[in-house]
Amino acid sequence: MLPTGAHSILQLHPTRRCNLRCLHCYSDSSPEAVDSLAPELLLSVVSDAASMGYTVLSVSGGEPMSYRALPQVLAHARADGLRTLVTTNGMLSTRRRLEELAPHLDLLAMSLDGPPGEHDLMRDHPGAFQAMLRGLHAVRESGVPFGFLFTLTQHNVHQLEWAADFAVTQGASLLQVHPLEATGRGSALAYSVPDDVESAYAALEVVRLRRLWGPRLRIHLDLAGRAAVAAMAVAMPETVSPRRLGESLSPLVVEPDGWVGPLEYGFPRDFGLGDVNSTSLPELADTWVESVYPRFRDVVAASLSPETSTRGSPITYWYASVQAAAERAAAH
């Protein structure tokens, strides 16, 4: 198993349309974006992924609340035995929309980029924080479990305590801290990606906040110990079963144009599975395991080998390390 946690995640991006044009958006989503996947296709992908060992459906975007068939997709995933998670900016979380989603949703993650001024700046929309608060009121009324997704940058580790306080005050059960990724529109903010020192401080602050809030708030940091990740990466099997791909590859990402790839949105397509519009997910998995997985395994092992695990900070965002290694390999 790759070092991705206890769950095998199918990550769907059904649309690139969004009501915002956030500065750090990894998918370059916007109100003008038109990429979108047919609901019937997504239902087929979800069922295929469930049969291949995936246990969690995570829906992002674009803004998932703008995808009209979202309740249908979530209900289908639940029927196939998957837990469901939706990530949203919160501004379209109306009472009516939440009534449609609540029976099929295990967790709603709302984006949070700091106190009101910082949040509005990153969202490139004055009043975004207040609109999110209005949506949050509807979320609490719906009874859907919810948490916050906080984007960690080079400049805001000092706001983690504020974010944890805000989450507890609002009744959230989770605060997930995710480092800024310099992809999509976020590539213009490469200077704000947290470096080794900032990442290490963030890890220490998360430990402190966990002790402060205890069981009232689960705080998850999307960074890991470099040595532990390297040991797991080196232990990747030489062969994997395409019919049980969820046991070896997570997250599996479906982008709004139908492209299926490993680990992250925008992962170099030389290492992708292919287009689910033209070929079924099991067929893509068969080909990927046979012809691409060995190269993918080499990239993972090279980027997180024991030799590199002793360099720099002991904390790493390993997805970014693998993606950078894949980009170097694809360029040769």
Short mmCIF file of the C-alpha atoms (twelve columns), coordinates in Angstrom:
data_MODEL
# 
_entry.id   MODEL 
# 
loop_
_atom_site.group_PDB 
_atom_site.id 
_atom_site.type_symbol 
_atom_site.label_atom_id 
_atom_site.label_alt_id 
_atom_site.label_comp_id 
_atom_site.label_asym_id 
_atom_site.label_seq_id 
_atom_site.Cartn_x 
_atom_site.Cartn_y 
_atom_site.Cartn_z 
_atom_site.pdbx_PDB_model_num 
ATOM 1   C CA . MET A 1   0.000   0.000  0.000   1 
ATOM 2   C CA . LEU A 2   1.233   3.468  -0.850  1 
ATOM 3   C CA . PRO A 3   1.587   5.851  2.106   1 
ATOM 4   C CA . THR A 4   -1.860  7.393  1.671   1 
ATOM 5   C CA . GLY A 5   -3.549  6.413  4.925   1 
ATOM 6   C CA . ALA A 6   -6.040  3.719  5.816   1 
ATOM 7   C CA . HIS A 7   -8.615  4.484  3.106   1 
ATOM 8   C CA . SER A 8   -8.556  3.897  -0.642  1 
ATOM 9   C CA . ILE A 9   -9.870  7.099  -2.178  1 
ATOM 10  C CA . LEU A 10  -11.559 7.715  -5.517  1 
ATOM 11  C CA . GLN A 11  -11.310 11.466 -6.112  1 
ATOM 12  C CA . LEU A 12  -13.853 12.817 -8.605  1 
ATOM 13  C CA . HIS A 13  -13.775 16.267 -10.191 1 
ATOM 14  C CA . PRO A 14  -17.112 16.235 -12.038 1 
ATOM 15  C CA . THR A 15  -16.867 19.836 -13.230 1 
ATOM 16  C CA . ARG A 16  -14.380 22.676 -13.491 1 
ATOM 17  C CA . ARG A 17  -17.132 25.269 -13.226 1 
ATOM 18  C CA . CYS A 18  -16.988 27.343 -10.043 1 
ATOM 19  C CA . ASN A 19  -18.589 30.507 -8.727  1 
ATOM 20  C CA . LEU A 20  -15.144 31.775 -7.686  1 
ATOM 21  C CA . ARG A 21  -11.768 32.332 -9.295  1 
ATOM 22  C CA . CYS A 22  -9.496  31.599 -6.335  1 
ATOM 23  C CA . LEU A 23  -5.847  32.631 -6.558  1 
ATOM 24  C CA . HIS A 24  -4.587  29.227 -5.416  1 
ATOM 25  C CA . CYS A 25  -6.909  27.001 -7.474  1 
ATOM 26  C CA . TYR A 26  -5.002  23.892 -8.603  1 
ATOM 27  C CA . SER A 27  -7.571  23.145 -11.366 1 
ATOM 28  C CA . ASP A 28  -7.859  26.698 -12.746 1 
ATOM 29  C CA . SER A 29  -11.623 26.570 -12.162 1 
ATOM 30  C CA . SER A 30  -13.827 29.596 -12.797 1 
ATOM 31  C CA . PRO A 31  -17.359 30.715 -13.696 1 
ATOM 32  C CA . GLU A 32  -16.389 30.452 -17.378 1 
ATOM 33  C CA . ALA A 33  -14.998 26.897 -17.234 1 
ATOM 34  C CA . VAL A 34  -17.099 24.392 -19.177 1 
ATOM 35  C CA . ASP A 35  -15.423 21.003 -18.552 1 
ATOM 36  C CA . SER A 36  -17.968 18.610 -17.062 1 
ATOM 37  C CA . LEU A 37  -18.569 14.860 -16.950 1 
ATOM 38  C CA . ALA A 38  -21.855 13.101 -17.725 1 
ATOM 39  C CA . PRO A 39  -23.605 11.697 -14.632 1 
ATOM 40  C CA . GLU A 40  -24.038 8.284  -16.275 1 
ATOM 41  C CA . LEU A 41  -20.296 8.056  -16.804 1 
ATOM 42  C CA . LEU A 42  -19.578 8.941  -13.182 1 
ATOM 43  C CA . LEU A 43  -21.998 6.301  -11.886 1 
ATOM 44  C CA . SER A 44  -20.184 3.679  -13.938 1 
ATOM 45  C CA . VAL A 45  -16.787 4.869  -12.694 1 
ATOM 46  C CA . VAL A 46  -17.947 4.786  -9.069  1 
ATOM 47  C CA . SER A 47  -19.241 1.223  -9.366  1 
ATOM 48  C CA . ASP A 48  -16.072 0.069  -11.115 1 
ATOM 49  C CA . ALA A 49  -13.895 1.725  -8.475  1 
ATOM 50  C CA . ALA A 50  -15.878 0.093  -5.667  1 
ATOM 51  C CA . SER A 51  -15.348 -3.320 -7.268  1 
ATOM 52  C CA . MET A 52  -11.597 -2.552 -7.410  1 
ATOM 53  C CA . GLY A 53  -11.305 -1.926 -3.676  1 
ATOM 54  C CA . TYR A 54  -11.900 1.809  -3.340  1 
ATOM 55  C CA . THR A 55  -13.740 2.646  -0.124  1 
ATOM 56  C CA . VAL A 56  -14.143 6.447  -0.124  1 
ATOM 57  C CA . LEU A 57  -15.562 8.803  -2.745  1 
ATOM 58  C CA . SER A 58  -14.163 12.321 -2.465  1 
ATOM 59  C CA . VAL A 59  -15.807 14.927 -4.719  1 
ATOM 60  C CA . SER A 60  -14.107 18.229 -5.453  1 
ATOM 61  C CA . GLY A 61  -14.027 20.544 -8.410  1 
ATOM 62  C CA . GLY A 62  -14.600 23.165 -9.548  1 
ATOM 63  C CA . GLU A 63  -17.423 23.726 -7.101  1 
ATOM 64  C CA . PRO A 64  -19.271 20.415 -6.545  1 
ATOM 65  C CA . MET A 65  -22.409 22.211 -5.353  1 
ATOM 66  C CA . SER A 66  -22.804 23.542 -8.902  1 
ATOM 67  C CA . TYR A 67  -22.935 19.995 -10.322 1 
ATOM 68  C CA . ARG A 68  -26.658 19.210 -10.553 1 
ATOM 69  C CA . ALA A 69  -26.273 15.423 -10.436 1 
ATOM 70  C CA . LEU A 70  -24.199 15.477 -7.224  1 
ATOM 71  C CA . PRO A 71  -26.967 13.920 -5.051  1 
ATOM 72  C CA . GLN A 72  -27.370 11.100 -7.562  1 
ATOM 73  C CA . VAL A 73  -23.628 10.403 -7.624  1 
ATOM 74  C CA . LEU A 74  -23.373 10.388 -3.820  1 
ATOM 75  C CA . ALA A 75  -26.411 8.125  -3.444  1 
ATOM 76  C CA . HIS A 76  -24.941 5.709  -5.966  1 
ATOM 77  C CA . ALA A 77  -21.615 5.662  -4.129  1 
ATOM 78  C CA . ARG A 78  -23.335 4.931  -0.826  1 
ATOM 79  C CA . ALA A 79  -25.268 2.072  -2.464  1 
ATOM 80  C CA . ASP A 80  -21.933 0.656  -3.639  1 
ATOM 81  C CA . GLY A 81  -20.613 0.751  -0.067  1 
ATOM 82  C CA . LEU A 82  -18.395 3.849  -0.281  1 
ATOM 83  C CA . ARG A 83  -18.164 6.602  2.301   1 
ATOM 84  C CA . THR A 84  -18.716 10.045 0.770   1 
ATOM 85  C CA . LEU A 85  -16.906 13.363 1.159   1 
ATOM 86  C CA . VAL A 86  -17.530 16.666 -0.623  1 
ATOM 87  C CA . THR A 87  -15.167 19.666 -0.587  1 
ATOM 88  C CA . THR A 88  -16.849 23.042 -1.159  1 
ATOM 89  C CA . ASN A 89  -16.206 26.761 -0.816  1 
ATOM 90  C CA . GLY A 90  -19.479 26.850 1.141   1 
ATOM 91  C CA . MET A 91  -21.047 29.744 -0.697  1 
ATOM 92  C CA . LEU A 92  -23.642 27.602 -2.525  1 
ATOM 93  C CA . SER A 93  -24.560 25.533 0.525   1 
ATOM 94  C CA . THR A 94  -28.232 26.435 0.625   1 
ATOM 95  C CA . ARG A 95  -30.822 24.714 2.783   1 
ATOM 96  C CA . ARG A 96  -32.492 23.197 -0.275  1 
ATOM 97  C CA . ARG A 97  -29.238 21.848 -1.703  1 
ATOM 98  C CA . LEU A 98  -28.214 20.353 1.613   1 
ATOM 99  C CA . GLU A 99  -31.568 18.611 2.006   1 
ATOM 100 C CA . GLU A 100 -30.791 16.794 -1.248  1 
ATOM 101 C CA . LEU A 101 -27.283 15.836 -0.152  1 
ATOM 102 C CA . ALA A 102 -27.676 15.081 3.562   1 
ATOM 103 C CA . PRO A 103 -28.981 11.483 3.252   1 
ATOM 104 C CA . HIS A 104 -25.963 10.518 1.140   1 
ATOM 105 C CA . LEU A 105 -23.104 12.516 2.656   1 
ATOM 106 C CA . ASP A 106 -20.679 11.460 5.384   1 
ATOM 107 C CA . LEU A 107 -18.634 14.661 5.586   1 
ATOM 108 C CA . LEU A 108 -18.705 18.145 4.080   1 
ATOM 109 C CA . ALA A 109 -15.315 19.901 4.020   1 
ATOM 110 C CA . MET A 110 -15.522 23.683 3.701   1 
ATOM 111 C CA . SER A 111 -12.534 25.667 2.468   1 
ATOM 112 C CA . LEU A 112 -11.007 28.118 4.934   1 
ATOM 113 C CA . ASP A 113 -8.079  30.373 4.073   1 
ATOM 114 C CA . GLY A 114 -7.724  32.323 7.293   1 
ATOM 115 C CA . PRO A 115 -9.541  35.243 8.966   1 
ATOM 116 C CA . PRO A 116 -12.041 37.201 6.827   1 
ATOM 117 C CA . GLY A 117 -9.583  39.514 5.095   1 
ATOM 118 C CA . GLU A 118 -7.113  36.770 4.185   1 
ATOM 119 C CA . HIS A 119 -9.905  34.421 3.126   1 
ATOM 120 C CA . ASP A 120 -11.465 37.035 0.817   1 
ATOM 121 C CA . LEU A 121 -8.045  37.873 -0.648  1 
ATOM 122 C CA . MET A 122 -7.229  34.250 -1.509  1 
ATOM 123 C CA . ARG A 123 -10.741 33.717 -2.876  1 
ATOM 124 C CA . ASP A 124 -10.412 36.924 -4.951  1 
ATOM 125 C CA . HIS A 125 -13.929 37.816 -3.883  1 
ATOM 126 C CA . PRO A 126 -14.886 40.491 -1.314  1 
ATOM 127 C CA . GLY A 127 -17.492 39.042 1.018   1 
ATOM 128 C CA . ALA A 128 -16.528 35.407 0.394   1 
ATOM 129 C CA . PHE A 129 -16.006 34.803 4.119   1 
ATOM 130 C CA . GLN A 130 -19.428 36.163 5.052   1 
ATOM 131 C CA . ALA A 131 -21.070 34.135 2.284   1 
ATOM 132 C CA . MET A 132 -19.314 31.028 3.617   1 
ATOM 133 C CA . LEU A 133 -20.663 31.812 7.087   1 
ATOM 134 C CA . ARG A 134 -24.201 31.978 5.713   1 
ATOM 135 C CA . GLY A 135 -23.690 28.615 4.061   1 
ATOM 136 C CA . LEU A 136 -22.265 27.258 7.305   1 
ATOM 137 C CA . HIS A 137 -25.494 28.145 9.109   1 
ATOM 138 C CA . ALA A 138 -27.420 26.003 6.616   1 
ATOM 139 C CA . VAL A 139 -24.892 23.179 7.028   1 
ATOM 140 C CA . ARG A 140 -25.421 23.099 10.787  1 
ATOM 141 C CA . GLU A 141 -29.193 23.097 10.317  1 
ATOM 142 C CA . SER A 142 -28.920 20.126 7.933   1 
ATOM 143 C CA . GLY A 143 -27.096 17.970 10.482  1 
ATOM 144 C CA . VAL A 144 -24.405 16.977 7.963   1 
ATOM 145 C CA . PRO A 145 -21.054 16.365 9.704   1 
ATOM 146 C CA . PHE A 146 -18.580 19.003 8.556   1 
ATOM 147 C CA . GLY A 147 -15.025 20.183 8.857   1 
ATOM 148 C CA . PHE A 148 -12.708 22.817 7.419   1 
ATOM 149 C CA . LEU A 149 -9.897  22.566 4.881   1 
ATOM 150 C CA . PHE A 150 -7.182  25.124 5.644   1 
ATOM 151 C CA . THR A 151 -4.562  25.934 2.994   1 
ATOM 152 C CA . LEU A 152 -1.099  26.192 4.552   1 
ATOM 153 C CA . THR A 153 1.250   28.701 2.911   1 
ATOM 154 C CA . GLN A 154 4.700   30.062 3.618   1 
ATOM 155 C CA . HIS A 155 3.094   32.971 5.471   1 
ATOM 156 C CA . ASN A 156 0.186   31.725 7.602   1 
ATOM 157 C CA . VAL A 157 1.334   29.069 10.066  1 
ATOM 158 C CA . HIS A 158 0.578   31.606 12.813  1 
ATOM 159 C CA . GLN A 159 -3.110  31.452 11.774  1 
ATOM 160 C CA . LEU A 160 -3.476  27.750 12.561  1 
ATOM 161 C CA . GLU A 161 -4.531  28.528 16.131  1 
ATOM 162 C CA . TRP A 162 -7.165  30.948 14.827  1 
ATOM 163 C CA . ALA A 163 -8.403  28.290 12.389  1 
ATOM 164 C CA . ALA A 164 -8.665  25.659 15.136  1 
ATOM 165 C CA . ASP A 165 -10.509 28.075 17.439  1 
ATOM 166 C CA . PHE A 166 -12.884 29.000 14.616  1 
ATOM 167 C CA . ALA A 167 -13.538 25.348 13.775  1 
ATOM 168 C CA . VAL A 168 -14.389 24.446 17.369  1 
ATOM 169 C CA . THR A 169 -16.579 27.530 17.813  1 
ATOM 170 C CA . GLN A 170 -18.531 26.666 14.653  1 
ATOM 171 C CA . GLY A 171 -19.055 23.043 15.685  1 
ATOM 172 C CA . ALA A 172 -16.733 21.361 13.184  1 
ATOM 173 C CA . SER A 173 -15.324 17.916 13.888  1 
ATOM 174 C CA . LEU A 174 -12.270 18.214 11.610  1 
ATOM 175 C CA . LEU A 175 -9.596  20.694 10.614  1 
ATOM 176 C CA . GLN A 176 -7.528  19.457 7.681   1 
ATOM 177 C CA . VAL A 177 -4.350  21.397 6.940   1 
ATOM 178 C CA . HIS A 178 -3.226  21.074 3.321   1 
ATOM 179 C CA . PRO A 179 -0.114  22.750 1.856   1 
ATOM 180 C CA . LEU A 180 -0.545  25.120 -1.070  1 
ATOM 181 C CA . GLU A 181 0.195   23.458 -4.412  1 
ATOM 182 C CA . ALA A 182 1.811   25.491 -7.187  1 
ATOM 183 C CA . THR A 183 -0.326  24.060 -9.990  1 
ATOM 184 C CA . GLY A 184 -3.135  25.505 -12.098 1 
ATOM 185 C CA . ARG A 185 -3.789  29.111 -11.125 1 
ATOM 186 C CA . GLY A 186 -1.776  28.421 -7.976  1 
ATOM 187 C CA . SER A 187 1.418   28.302 -10.047 1 
ATOM 188 C CA . ALA A 188 1.519   32.094 -9.738  1 
ATOM 189 C CA . LEU A 189 1.876   31.621 -5.970  1 
ATOM 190 C CA . ALA A 190 4.916   29.326 -6.077  1 
ATOM 191 C CA . TYR A 191 6.690   31.668 -3.677  1 
ATOM 192 C CA . SER A 192 3.979   30.916 -1.086  1 
ATOM 193 C CA . VAL A 193 4.400   27.134 -1.057  1 
ATOM 194 C CA . PRO A 194 5.566   26.252 2.480   1 
ATOM 195 C CA . ASP A 195 9.257   25.329 2.597   1 
ATOM 196 C CA . ASP A 196 10.872  22.721 4.874   1 
ATOM 197 C CA . VAL A 197 11.173  25.116 7.803   1 
ATOM 198 C CA . GLU A 198 7.570   26.332 7.589   1 
ATOM 199 C CA . SER A 199 6.343   22.750 7.215   1 
ATOM 200 C CA . ALA A 200 8.250   21.716 10.320  1 
ATOM 201 C CA . TYR A 201 6.778   24.620 12.299  1 
ATOM 202 C CA . ALA A 202 3.314   23.651 11.050  1 
ATOM 203 C CA . ALA A 203 3.833   20.080 12.257  1 
ATOM 204 C CA . LEU A 204 4.856   21.320 15.709  1 
ATOM 205 C CA . GLU A 205 1.889   23.699 15.868  1 
ATOM 206 C CA . VAL A 206 -0.518  20.915 14.925  1 
ATOM 207 C CA . VAL A 207 0.857   18.763 17.761  1 
ATOM 208 C CA . ARG A 208 0.313   21.655 20.190  1 
ATOM 209 C CA . LEU A 209 -3.223  22.290 18.964  1 
ATOM 210 C CA . ARG A 210 -4.116  18.613 19.170  1 
ATOM 211 C CA . ARG A 211 -3.119  18.657 22.827  1 
ATOM 212 C CA . LEU A 212 -5.064  21.864 23.368  1 
ATOM 213 C CA . TRP A 213 -8.338  20.703 21.826  1 
ATOM 214 C CA . GLY A 214 -8.101  16.963 22.429  1 
ATOM 215 C CA . PRO A 215 -11.118 14.961 21.246  1 
ATOM 216 C CA . ARG A 216 -13.171 18.074 20.447  1 
ATOM 217 C CA . LEU A 217 -11.406 18.594 17.124  1 
ATOM 218 C CA . ARG A 218 -9.524  16.146 14.922  1 
ATOM 219 C CA . ILE A 219 -6.652  17.980 13.232  1 
ATOM 220 C CA . HIS A 220 -5.103  16.313 10.202  1 
ATOM 221 C CA . LEU A 221 -1.930  17.614 8.572   1 
ATOM 222 C CA . ASP A 222 -1.265  16.548 4.963   1 
ATOM 223 C CA . LEU A 223 2.442   16.215 5.650   1 
ATOM 224 C CA . ALA A 224 4.264   13.088 6.754   1 
ATOM 225 C CA . GLY A 225 7.530   11.937 8.250   1 
ATOM 226 C CA . ARG A 226 10.031  11.626 5.405   1 
ATOM 227 C CA . ALA A 227 11.693  8.471  6.718   1 
ATOM 228 C CA . ALA A 228 8.395   6.641  7.297   1 
ATOM 229 C CA . VAL A 229 7.100   7.547  3.845   1 
ATOM 230 C CA . ALA A 230 10.384  6.482  2.241   1 
ATOM 231 C CA . ALA A 231 10.238  3.095  3.944   1 
ATOM 232 C CA . MET A 232 6.699   2.510  2.641   1 
ATOM 233 C CA . ALA A 233 7.601   3.683  -0.851  1 
ATOM 234 C CA . VAL A 234 10.565  1.338  -1.090  1 
ATOM 235 C CA . ALA A 235 8.260   -1.492 0.016   1 
ATOM 236 C CA . MET A 236 5.890   -0.977 -2.946  1 
ATOM 237 C CA . PRO A 237 5.221   -4.371 -4.551  1 
ATOM 238 C CA . GLU A 238 6.755   -5.189 -7.906  1 
ATOM 239 C CA . THR A 239 3.372   -6.242 -9.237  1 
ATOM 240 C CA . VAL A 240 -0.181  -5.198 -8.353  1 
ATOM 241 C CA . SER A 241 -3.599  -6.527 -9.269  1 
ATOM 242 C CA . PRO A 242 -5.628  -4.249 -11.559 1 
ATOM 243 C CA . ARG A 243 -8.799  -5.797 -10.133 1 
ATOM 244 C CA . ARG A 244 -7.724  -4.689 -6.635  1 
ATOM 245 C CA . LEU A 245 -6.086  -1.421 -7.633  1 
ATOM 246 C CA . GLY A 246 -7.499  0.321  -4.559  1 
ATOM 247 C CA . GLU A 247 -5.116  -1.713 -2.407  1 
ATOM 248 C CA . SER A 248 -2.096  -0.234 -4.204  1 
ATOM 249 C CA . LEU A 249 -2.998  3.183  -5.638  1 
ATOM 250 C CA . SER A 250 -4.741  5.946  -3.698  1 
ATOM 251 C CA . PRO A 251 -5.993  8.500  -4.453  1 
ATOM 252 C CA . LEU A 252 -7.205  7.629  -7.934  1 
ATOM 253 C CA . VAL A 253 -8.145  10.931 -9.576  1 
ATOM 254 C CA . VAL A 254 -10.765 11.502 -12.292 1 
ATOM 255 C CA . GLU A 255 -10.405 14.975 -13.819 1 
ATOM 256 C CA . PRO A 256 -13.270 16.972 -15.426 1 
ATOM 257 C CA . ASP A 257 -12.266 15.961 -18.962 1 
ATOM 258 C CA . GLY A 258 -12.362 12.262 -18.042 1 
ATOM 259 C CA . TRP A 259 -8.620  11.741 -17.610 1 
ATOM 260 C CA . VAL A 260 -7.724  9.282  -14.849 1 
ATOM 261 C CA . GLY A 261 -4.413  9.621  -13.035 1 
ATOM 262 C CA . PRO A 262 -2.623  8.746  -9.803  1 
ATOM 263 C CA . LEU A 263 -2.312  10.709 -6.578  1 
ATOM 264 C CA . GLU A 264 -3.105  14.313 -7.548  1 
ATOM 265 C CA . TYR A 265 -5.002  16.495 -9.980  1 
ATOM 266 C CA . GLY A 266 -2.650  17.389 -12.821 1 
ATOM 267 C CA . PHE A 267 -0.214  14.505 -12.288 1 
ATOM 268 C CA . PRO A 268 1.962   14.133 -15.432 1 
ATOM 269 C CA . ARG A 269 -0.097  12.286 -18.015 1 
ATOM 270 C CA . ASP A 270 2.795   10.047 -19.012 1 
ATOM 271 C CA . PHE A 271 1.962   8.186  -15.800 1 
ATOM 272 C CA . GLY A 272 -1.835  8.308  -16.098 1 
ATOM 273 C CA . LEU A 273 -4.317  5.525  -16.725 1 
ATOM 274 C CA . GLY A 274 -6.100  7.198  -19.640 1 
ATOM 275 C CA . ASP A 275 -9.472  8.640  -20.665 1 
ATOM 276 C CA . VAL A 276 -12.513 7.054  -19.059 1 
ATOM 277 C CA . ASN A 277 -14.739 8.598  -21.741 1 
ATOM 278 C CA . SER A 278 -13.466 6.056  -24.268 1 
ATOM 279 C CA . THR A 279 -12.305 3.122  -22.132 1 
ATOM 280 C CA . SER A 280 -13.744 1.588  -18.956 1 
ATOM 281 C CA . LEU A 281 -11.866 2.000  -15.688 1 
ATOM 282 C CA . PRO A 282 -11.072 -1.753 -15.353 1 
ATOM 283 C CA . GLU A 283 -9.630  -1.787 -18.888 1 
ATOM 284 C CA . LEU A 284 -7.545  1.310  -18.131 1 
ATOM 285 C CA . ALA A 285 -6.291  -0.351 -14.944 1 
ATOM 286 C CA . ASP A 286 -5.261  -3.490 -16.860 1 
ATOM 287 C CA . THR A 287 -3.137  -1.490 -19.274 1 
ATOM 288 C CA . TRP A 288 -1.701  0.787  -16.575 1 
ATOM 289 C CA . VAL A 289 -0.586  -2.068 -14.341 1 
ATOM 290 C CA . GLU A 290 1.120   -3.813 -17.250 1 
ATOM 291 C CA . SER A 291 2.803   -0.905 -18.995 1 
ATOM 292 C CA . VAL A 292 2.960   2.115  -16.658 1 
ATOM 293 C CA . TYR A 293 3.096   0.869  -13.068 1 
ATOM 294 C CA . PRO A 294 6.757   -0.251 -13.224 1 
ATOM 295 C CA . ARG A 295 7.828   3.260  -14.262 1 
ATOM 296 C CA . PHE A 296 5.499   4.816  -11.679 1 
ATOM 297 C CA . ARG A 297 6.997   2.587  -8.982  1 
ATOM 298 C CA . ASP A 298 10.507  3.649  -10.007 1 
ATOM 299 C CA . VAL A 299 9.535   7.327  -9.790  1 
ATOM 300 C CA . VAL A 300 8.068   6.887  -6.300  1 
ATOM 301 C CA . ALA A 301 11.060  4.917  -5.072  1 
ATOM 302 C CA . ALA A 302 13.549  7.418  -6.525  1 
ATOM 303 C CA . SER A 303 11.808  10.441 -5.025  1 
ATOM 304 C CA . LEU A 304 11.395  8.983  -1.529  1 
ATOM 305 C CA . SER A 305 14.281  6.580  -1.191  1 
ATOM 306 C CA . PRO A 306 16.131  6.104  2.147   1 
ATOM 307 C CA . GLU A 307 18.994  8.177  0.729   1 
ATOM 308 C CA . THR A 308 16.807  11.227 0.146   1 
ATOM 309 C CA . SER A 309 14.884  10.736 3.397   1 
ATOM 310 C CA . THR A 310 17.866  11.959 5.414   1 
ATOM 311 C CA . ARG A 311 18.151  15.256 3.529   1 
ATOM 312 C CA . GLY A 312 16.489  18.461 4.591   1 
ATOM 313 C CA . SER A 313 13.452  18.565 6.847   1 
ATOM 314 C CA . PRO A 314 12.129  15.296 8.344   1 
ATOM 315 C CA . ILE A 315 8.644   16.453 7.190   1 
ATOM 316 C CA . THR A 316 7.499   16.184 3.596   1 
ATOM 317 C CA . TYR A 317 4.454   16.650 1.396   1 
ATOM 318 C CA . TRP A 318 5.186   13.413 -0.415  1 
ATOM 319 C CA . TYR A 319 2.615   13.842 -3.217  1 
ATOM 320 C CA . ALA A 320 4.480   16.930 -4.430  1 
ATOM 321 C CA . SER A 321 7.797   15.072 -4.233  1 
ATOM 322 C CA . VAL A 322 6.479   12.256 -6.405  1 
ATOM 323 C CA . GLN A 323 4.865   14.660 -8.870  1 
ATOM 324 C CA . ALA A 324 8.113   16.607 -9.259  1 
ATOM 325 C CA . ALA A 325 10.002  13.368 -9.880  1 
ATOM 326 C CA . ALA A 326 7.382   12.303 -12.436 1 
ATOM 327 C CA . GLU A 327 7.697   15.646 -14.238 1 
ATOM 328 C CA . ARG A 328 11.480  15.199 -14.432 1 
ATOM 329 C CA . ALA A 329 11.082  11.661 -15.743 1 
ATOM 330 C CA . ALA A 330 8.480   12.737 -18.327 1 
ATOM 331 C CA . ALA A 331 10.808  15.442 -19.620 1 
ATOM 332 C CA . HIS A 332 13.497  12.898 -20.566 1 
# 
